[in-house]
Amino acid sequence: MAKVAYVDHSYHKKTVSTKFIPEILKSYGHDVDFFWDESWQGGKSVDFYSLLSYDSIIMFQSFCDIKDGDFYSKLHDNVTYIPMLDQFGVWRGPINNTENFWKKFQGSKVVNFSMVSHGITIGAGIRSELFRFYREPLKKVSSTDGLNGFLWIRLEDEISWKKVKLLIGETKFNAFHIHIAKDPNSSEIQMPPEEDIKKYNITISTWFEDKEEFYSILDNANVYFVPRMEEGIGQSFLEAFSRGQCVVAPNNGTMNEYIQDGFTGLLYDYNNMKALDFSQVESIRKNTYESCKIGYYNWLMSHCKLVNYIMTKNYDAYYSRYNYFDENAIYNKKYLNVKKIIKKIINKLYK
């Protein structure tokens, strides 16, 4: 089986939101070594040239620095990149020209978990496969009387309690839990005023000793407010999906790639925030849970395709599609040798 180098953003050591890819690879018998990129906080990026002995190199969101003029595909014969939609900031409007970003990935493979980022990738001339991730649905969905909300405030400048209040309007919530744990470099969180705490019966947390404590609070909610304007995959709201909760989200990716407004969740226009209709929360929850069961089954069925794609050599992945491979590509030599042999045979035949 293959020996895989897995390069990842070091923040994911804390969130463990990306461990599912290595776990799938290991379940198919492959060995995976982790390499953590610290460049986002002033540390070192992973040295790509030190990974060349591996059979396959995967870079999740973070990517290794290479020399100007180098392409990953010219240095190694099996490189896969997994971008996150939120790194492009599509929700803010037209994105900057991404030609320079994608240049080093020419001839490499890309795995996408968003239709939007999949389109961006193919538009840049890069080989991409789209997969749809789902979490395993709970065996039983908890029942809740009335409306109980849950909000994790990560980015005060994006989705704050003040903005969520606009979505609630005059709707009565029996209780509301706010978890405050901001992302790196985000603004300071503004706590709800005392009158709101009393009115909405708000409880607040900043840290949980263990996940069970967190899950017990999450289980009490039936309305989950997405914490960010855009998600890479959307692990947090997909967790809510798996619990049969009504997910409330801005009409951006990847949320709007999963949510059908009014049927499997509620979408809103961030530029025109107004009170939403929460009267159908219970039917939405049932639809959400059923869609998660189907989605999770399809996700499990796609594992074999995902592993095969990752293990496919770059040259083979591009075969009959694009030709980014020249005589300097180290892994292309065997194909060039075959061509030379065939050319010699043809020349002899026609002498």
C-alpha positions as CSV (number, residue, x, y, z in Angstrom):
1,M,0.0,0.0,0.0
2,A,1.0,3.6,-0.5
3,K,2.9,5.9,2.0
4,V,1.1,9.2,2.1
5,A,2.4,12.6,3.2
6,Y,-0.5,14.7,4.5
7,V,0.1,18.4,4.8
8,D,-2.5,20.4,6.8
9,H,-3.1,23.7,8.4
10,S,-2.0,23.5,12.0
11,Y,-5.2,25.0,13.3
12,H,-6.9,21.8,12.4
13,K,-4.9,20.0,15.1
14,K,-7.3,21.8,17.5
15,T,-10.5,21.4,15.5
16,V,-9.7,17.9,14.1
17,S,-12.2,18.8,11.3
18,T,-10.0,17.4,8.5
19,K,-9.0,14.0,10.0
20,F,-11.6,12.2,8.0
21,I,-9.4,12.1,4.9
22,P,-6.5,10.3,6.6
23,E,-8.9,8.0,8.4
24,I,-10.5,6.9,5.1
25,L,-7.0,6.4,3.5
26,K,-5.9,4.3,6.5
27,S,-9.1,2.2,6.3
28,Y,-8.0,1.3,2.8
29,G,-4.6,0.2,4.1
30,H,-2.5,3.2,3.3
31,D,0.1,4.7,5.7
32,V,-0.4,8.4,6.5
33,D,2.2,10.8,8.0
34,F,1.1,14.2,9.1
35,F,2.9,17.5,8.4
36,W,1.6,20.7,10.0
37,D,1.9,24.1,8.3
38,E,2.6,26.9,10.8
39,S,3.2,29.7,8.3
40,W,-0.2,31.3,9.0
41,Q,1.0,32.3,12.5
42,G,4.6,33.2,11.6
43,G,6.0,29.7,11.7
44,K,7.4,27.6,9.0
45,S,5.6,26.0,6.0
46,V,6.3,22.4,5.2
47,D,9.3,21.7,3.0
48,F,7.8,20.1,-0.1
49,Y,11.2,18.9,-1.3
50,S,11.5,16.8,1.9
51,L,8.4,14.9,0.9
52,L,9.4,13.6,-2.5
53,S,10.1,10.0,-1.3
54,Y,6.4,9.5,-0.4
55,D,4.1,7.7,-2.9
56,S,1.5,10.4,-2.6
57,I,1.4,14.0,-1.3
58,I,-1.9,15.6,-0.1
59,M,-2.1,19.3,0.9
60,F,-5.3,20.3,2.7
61,Q,-6.0,24.0,2.5
62,S,-2.4,24.9,3.3
63,F,0.2,24.3,0.6
64,C,4.0,24.1,0.6
65,D,6.3,26.8,-0.7
66,I,8.2,25.8,-3.8
67,K,10.8,27.7,-5.9
68,D,9.7,30.2,-8.5
69,G,9.0,28.4,-11.8
70,D,8.5,25.0,-10.1
71,F,5.2,23.1,-10.4
72,Y,4.2,20.5,-7.9
73,S,3.5,18.1,-10.7
74,K,7.0,18.5,-12.1
75,L,8.5,17.6,-8.7
76,H,6.3,14.6,-7.9
77,D,4.1,12.3,-9.8
78,N,1.1,12.2,-7.4
79,V,0.1,15.5,-5.8
80,T,-3.5,16.3,-4.6
81,Y,-4.6,19.6,-3.3
82,I,-7.8,20.1,-1.2
83,P,-8.9,23.8,-1.1
84,M,-11.6,25.3,1.1
85,L,-14.2,27.6,-0.4
86,D,-13.8,30.1,2.4
87,Q,-10.2,30.8,1.5
88,F,-11.4,32.6,-1.7
89,G,-13.9,34.9,0.0
90,V,-16.5,34.5,-2.8
91,W,-19.3,35.8,-0.6
92,R,-17.7,39.3,-0.6
93,G,-18.2,39.6,-4.3
94,P,-16.0,39.2,-7.4
95,I,-12.8,37.5,-6.5
96,N,-9.3,38.7,-7.6
97,N,-7.7,37.0,-10.6
98,T,-6.5,33.6,-9.2
99,E,-4.1,32.8,-12.1
100,N,-1.0,33.2,-9.9
101,F,-2.6,31.1,-7.1
102,W,-3.3,28.2,-9.4
103,K,-0.2,28.3,-11.4
104,K,1.9,26.0,-9.2
105,F,-1.0,23.5,-9.2
106,Q,-1.0,23.0,-13.0
107,G,-0.8,19.3,-13.7
108,S,-1.8,18.4,-10.1
109,K,-5.2,17.0,-8.9
110,V,-7.7,18.8,-6.8
111,V,-10.4,17.4,-4.5
112,N,-13.3,19.8,-3.9
113,F,-16.1,19.7,-1.4
114,S,-17.9,22.7,-2.9
115,M,-19.5,23.2,-6.3
116,V,-18.3,26.8,-6.4
117,S,-14.6,26.0,-5.7
118,H,-15.0,23.0,-8.1
119,G,-16.0,25.5,-10.8
120,I,-13.2,27.9,-9.9
121,T,-10.7,25.0,-10.1
122,I,-11.8,23.7,-13.5
123,G,-11.9,27.3,-14.8
124,A,-8.2,27.5,-14.0
125,G,-7.6,24.4,-16.1
126,I,-6.9,22.1,-13.1
127,R,-8.2,18.5,-12.8
128,S,-10.9,18.4,-10.1
129,E,-13.3,15.9,-8.6
130,L,-16.3,17.0,-6.6
131,F,-17.3,15.1,-3.4
132,R,-20.2,15.8,-1.0
133,F,-19.4,15.3,2.6
134,Y,-21.9,14.4,5.3
135,R,-21.6,13.4,8.9
136,E,-23.2,10.2,10.3
137,P,-26.7,11.1,11.4
138,L,-27.6,10.4,15.1
139,K,-29.6,7.2,15.7
140,K,-32.3,9.3,17.4
141,V,-33.1,13.0,17.1
142,S,-33.9,14.8,20.4
143,S,-37.3,16.4,20.8
144,T,-37.6,19.9,22.1
145,D,-40.7,22.0,23.0
146,G,-40.8,25.4,21.5
147,L,-37.8,27.1,19.9
148,N,-34.3,26.7,21.5
149,G,-31.5,28.4,19.6
150,F,-27.8,27.8,19.5
151,L,-25.1,30.2,18.2
152,W,-21.4,29.8,18.2
153,I,-19.9,33.3,17.8
154,R,-16.5,32.9,16.0
155,L,-16.3,36.1,14.0
156,E,-18.0,39.1,15.5
157,D,-17.7,41.1,12.3
158,E,-19.6,38.5,10.4
159,I,-22.3,36.9,12.5
160,S,-22.9,38.4,15.9
161,W,-25.7,38.2,18.4
162,K,-26.8,41.6,17.3
163,K,-27.3,40.4,13.8
164,V,-29.0,37.2,14.8
165,K,-31.5,39.2,16.8
166,L,-32.6,40.8,13.5
167,L,-33.4,37.3,12.2
168,I,-35.4,36.4,15.3
169,G,-37.5,39.5,15.2
170,E,-40.5,39.1,17.4
171,T,-40.4,35.3,17.4
172,K,-40.4,33.8,20.9
173,F,-37.5,31.5,21.8
174,N,-37.8,29.6,25.0
175,A,-34.0,29.5,25.4
176,F,-30.8,30.4,23.6
177,H,-27.3,29.2,24.1
178,I,-24.3,31.3,22.9
179,H,-20.9,29.7,22.7
180,I,-18.1,32.3,22.5
181,A,-14.9,31.1,21.1
182,K,-13.5,33.5,18.5
183,D,-11.3,32.5,15.5
184,P,-7.7,33.8,15.4
185,N,-7.4,37.5,14.5
186,S,-11.2,38.2,14.8
187,S,-12.6,41.2,16.6
188,E,-13.5,41.0,20.3
189,I,-16.9,39.5,20.9
190,Q,-19.6,41.8,22.1
191,M,-21.6,40.1,24.9
192,P,-25.4,40.2,24.8
193,P,-26.9,43.0,27.0
194,E,-28.5,42.0,30.2
195,E,-32.0,42.6,28.9
196,D,-31.5,40.2,26.1
197,I,-30.1,37.6,28.4
198,K,-33.3,37.7,30.4
199,K,-35.7,38.0,27.5
200,Y,-34.3,35.0,25.6
201,N,-33.2,33.0,28.6
202,I,-29.6,33.1,27.3
203,T,-26.9,30.9,28.6
204,I,-23.2,31.4,27.7
205,S,-20.2,29.2,27.4
206,T,-16.6,29.8,26.5
207,W,-15.0,26.4,27.0
208,F,-16.1,22.8,27.5
209,E,-14.0,20.3,29.5
210,D,-15.2,17.5,27.3
211,K,-17.3,17.0,24.2
212,E,-20.1,15.3,26.0
213,E,-20.8,18.5,27.9
214,F,-20.9,20.4,24.6
215,Y,-23.2,17.8,23.0
216,S,-25.6,17.9,25.9
217,I,-26.1,21.6,25.3
218,L,-26.3,21.2,21.6
219,D,-28.9,18.5,22.0
220,N,-31.2,21.0,23.7
221,A,-31.3,23.2,20.6
222,N,-33.6,22.7,17.6
223,V,-32.5,25.9,15.7
224,Y,-28.8,26.2,14.8
225,F,-27.4,29.5,13.6
226,V,-24.3,29.1,11.3
227,P,-21.4,31.1,12.8
228,R,-19.7,32.2,9.5
229,M,-20.6,33.9,6.2
230,E,-18.8,31.2,4.2
231,E,-17.6,27.7,5.0
232,G,-14.9,25.5,3.5
233,I,-16.8,22.3,4.0
234,G,-19.1,23.3,6.9
235,Q,-18.3,20.8,9.6
236,S,-20.2,22.8,12.3
237,F,-23.5,23.1,10.4
238,L,-23.2,19.6,9.1
239,E,-23.0,18.5,12.7
240,A,-26.4,20.3,13.2
241,F,-27.7,18.5,10.1
242,S,-26.8,15.1,11.6
243,R,-28.8,16.1,14.7
244,G,-31.9,17.0,12.7
245,Q,-31.7,20.7,13.6
246,C,-33.1,23.6,11.6
247,V,-30.0,25.3,10.3
248,V,-30.2,29.1,9.7
249,A,-27.5,30.4,7.4
250,P,-26.6,33.2,5.0
251,N,-27.3,32.4,1.4
252,N,-23.6,31.6,0.7
253,G,-21.5,28.5,0.1
254,T,-21.2,25.9,1.2
255,M,-24.5,26.3,3.2
256,N,-26.6,27.0,0.2
257,E,-25.2,23.9,-1.5
258,Y,-26.9,21.7,1.2
259,I,-29.9,23.8,2.3
260,Q,-33.1,24.2,0.3
261,D,-34.6,27.3,1.8
262,G,-37.8,26.5,3.8
263,F,-37.4,22.7,3.3
264,T,-34.1,21.7,4.8
265,G,-33.2,24.9,6.6
266,L,-33.5,28.7,6.4
267,L,-31.4,30.9,4.2
268,Y,-31.2,34.7,4.5
269,D,-29.8,37.7,2.6
270,Y,-27.0,39.1,4.7
271,N,-27.4,42.5,2.9
272,N,-31.1,42.6,3.8
273,M,-31.4,41.0,7.2
274,K,-34.9,40.8,8.5
275,A,-37.1,38.5,10.6
276,L,-37.4,34.9,9.4
277,D,-40.4,32.6,9.6
278,F,-39.7,29.9,12.2
279,S,-43.2,28.4,12.2
280,Q,-42.1,25.3,10.2
281,V,-39.1,24.4,12.2
282,E,-40.3,20.9,13.1
283,S,-41.1,19.9,9.5
284,I,-37.8,21.4,8.4
285,R,-36.0,19.3,11.1
286,K,-37.5,16.1,9.7
287,N,-36.5,16.9,6.2
288,T,-33.0,17.9,7.3
289,Y,-32.5,14.6,9.1
290,E,-33.8,12.5,6.1
291,S,-31.6,14.4,3.7
292,C,-28.6,13.8,6.0
293,K,-29.3,10.0,6.0
294,I,-29.3,9.9,2.2
295,G,-26.3,12.2,2.0
296,Y,-24.3,10.2,4.4
297,Y,-25.0,6.9,2.6
298,N,-23.9,8.5,-0.7
299,W,-20.8,9.9,1.0
300,L,-19.8,6.4,2.3
301,M,-20.4,5.0,-1.3
302,S,-18.0,7.6,-2.6
303,H,-15.0,6.6,-0.4
304,C,-13.7,4.1,-2.9
305,K,-13.8,6.7,-5.7
306,L,-12.1,9.3,-3.5
307,V,-9.2,6.9,-2.6
308,N,-8.8,5.8,-6.2
309,Y,-8.6,9.4,-7.4
310,I,-6.1,10.4,-4.7
311,M,-3.9,7.4,-5.6
312,T,-4.1,8.1,-9.4
313,K,-0.9,9.5,-10.8
314,N,-1.2,13.1,-12.1
315,Y,-0.4,12.1,-15.7
316,D,-3.2,9.4,-15.7
317,A,-5.7,11.9,-14.1
318,Y,-5.1,14.3,-17.0
319,Y,-5.0,11.7,-19.7
320,S,-7.2,12.7,-22.7
321,R,-8.1,16.0,-20.9
322,Y,-5.1,18.4,-20.8
323,N,-1.4,18.1,-21.5
324,Y,0.7,19.8,-18.8
325,F,3.4,17.2,-19.1
326,D,6.6,17.9,-21.0
327,E,10.0,16.1,-21.3
328,N,11.2,17.7,-18.1
329,A,8.5,16.0,-15.9
330,I,10.3,13.4,-13.9
331,Y,7.4,10.9,-13.9
332,N,6.7,11.3,-17.6
333,K,10.0,9.7,-18.6
334,K,8.6,6.2,-18.7
335,Y,5.9,7.4,-21.2
336,L,8.5,9.2,-23.2
337,N,10.7,6.1,-23.4
338,V,7.7,4.1,-24.7
339,K,7.2,6.7,-27.4
340,K,10.8,6.6,-28.4
341,I,10.8,2.8,-28.7
342,I,7.6,2.9,-30.8
343,K,9.2,5.6,-33.0
344,K,12.3,3.5,-33.5
345,I,10.2,0.5,-34.5
346,I,8.3,2.6,-37.0
347,N,11.5,4.0,-38.5
348,K,12.9,0.5,-39.0
349,L,9.7,-0.7,-40.7
350,Y,9.8,2.1,-43.2
351,K,13.5,2.0,-44.0
